[in-house]
Structures are given as C-alpha cells and as structure tokens.
Amino acid sequence: MKQIKTISVKCETKDYLDWHNITEFQGGLKIRDEADIEKAKTSILKYGWSFPFFVWVSGKTNYCLDGHARIKVLKALEEEGYLIPELPVVYIQAKNKTEAKQKLLRLNSNFGHFTKESVLEFAEDIDLNFDEIALPDTVIDFTGESESEEEKEKPDIEFNESYSVVVQCINEEECEEVFNKLTSQGYKCKVSTL
C-alpha cells in the first residue's frame, strides 16, 4: 500500500483555506530562483507549515500578501504527490488595492539589520545550517576570512542611472488600467500614491 505524503501544520489560526483559493498578488516584486524555492521546501518538510498565509480579500478573491514562495513550494509538493491540507490564514484588512500594496511593502520591510555578530550570538546554542536559510538581502561572510583592503574600499551602493515617466491618474481604476497597458507593452512599471 502506497504511503500518503503530507506536510504537518505547526501553527494555528481561526481561519483556514485551501491554498488553491489563494491568488498571488505581488507579481515580480521579489525575485526568487530555484535555490530559494528549494530552501523554502526544505524548511517546510523539516519544520512543518509554521507560519500562516497573510491574505487580503477583495470581492471574492483571496490575495496573498505573505506566502508567495510557499505557494511555489506547495505546487512542487503537490506534483510530488503530497496531500496538502487546508492551511492557516490571517486576514489583513485593506480598503483597496493601493492600501494592500502599501501593507505588503511594509510587511516585507526590514526595520533593522543583521550583523555577523548578532546572528552568531543569536544562534550560538543551536545547530544552524546556513544553506537552509536566507537572511534578508544582506551578505554576511561566515567563513571567518577578513576582507581585503580593496574590498573595504568598494562603495556599499552602486547607482544605475534610470529614466522614469510619472502619470497622474484620476482614480485607482484608471491607474490600474494604465499600469496594465504599459506592462503589457513591456515597460517596467511601479504604482505609488502621492
């Protein structure tokens, strides 16, 4: 008899959803490669489903504010024959798409930073495999090798010149229409409220 493969759910909320009923929302905001998805998959299989989806409901659509990488992992696990139960969700309130995007950006903001010392101090009493985690867009050298003088002199930030066009719209619907039209023509666009 074939054993059914499942993931364990290690968090609780009052609301649960079938993950197929959650729509991705952030588009290309975060860039992920196969290694990122593999790390997330390893984490879920090792530690279970430990964090709920954050979902904003608009009309009848459940938009994912947090959990996009995990949706990709769930697709892969389902293809591998895993049975995925309904998963915990936390509903985030937003009056419209603009506010939901503002909240998504704040959710993904890092109001603080890691240092090599702070991470090592925090993790000193646990067995931590750095190949299994992805610290926020920071490069911390854990090899113990010190930087050369040339590396120390490199600027921390490199600026690439870019050109922008700002289009002022009457309302959110017009903004979405202009955004969709320009992105369909291959332009990289951002929506902001001023």
Residue pairs with C-beta under 8 A, 6 or more apart in sequence:
4 83
5 80
5 81
5 82
5 83
6 82
6 83
6 84
6 85
7 44
7 45
7 48
7 49
7 77
7 82
7 84
7 85
8 48
8 49
9 48
9 49
9 85
9 87
9 88
10 47
10 48
10 49
10 50
11 49
11 50
11 51
11 52
11 88
12 88
13 52
13 88
13 89
13 90
15 88
15 89
15 90
15 91
16 86
16 87
16 88
16 89
17 53
17 55
17 62
17 86
17 87
17 89
18 86
18 87
19 53
19 71
19 74
19 84
19 86
19 87
21 62
22 53
22 55
22 62
22 63
22 64
22 67
22 71
22 89
23 61
23 62
23 63
23 64
24 63
24 64
24 68
24 71
25 56
25 63
25 64
25 65
25 68
25 100
25 104
26 64
26 65
26 68
26 104
29 104
29 108
30 68
30 69
30 108
32 68
32 69
32 72
36 69
36 134
37 69
37 72
37 73
37 76
39 131
39 132
39 133
39 134
40 69
40 70
40 72
40 73
41 73
41 76
41 77
42 132
43 50
43 132
43 133
44 50
44 70
44 73
44 77
46 132
49 70
49 87
49 88
51 66
51 67
52 67
52 87
52 88
52 89
52 90
53 64
53 66
53 67
53 70
53 87
53 88
53 89
53 90
54 64
54 65
54 66
54 67
54 89
54 90
54 92
54 107
55 62
55 63
55 64
55 65
55 89
55 90
55 91
55 92
56 62
56 63
56 65
56 91
56 92
56 93
56 94
56 100
56 103
57 63
57 91
58 96
58 97
58 100
62 89
63 100
64 71
65 92
65 100
65 103
65 104
65 107
66 104
66 107
74 84
77 84
78 84
92 100
92 103
94 100
94 102
94 103
96 172
97 172
97 176
98 172
98 175
98 191
98 193
101 191
102 193
110 136
110 137
113 136
113 138
114 135
114 136
114 138
114 140
115 140
116 140
116 141
116 142
119 135
119 140
120 142
130 142
141 147
167 178
169 175
169 178
175 191
176 191
179 189
179 191
182 189
183 189
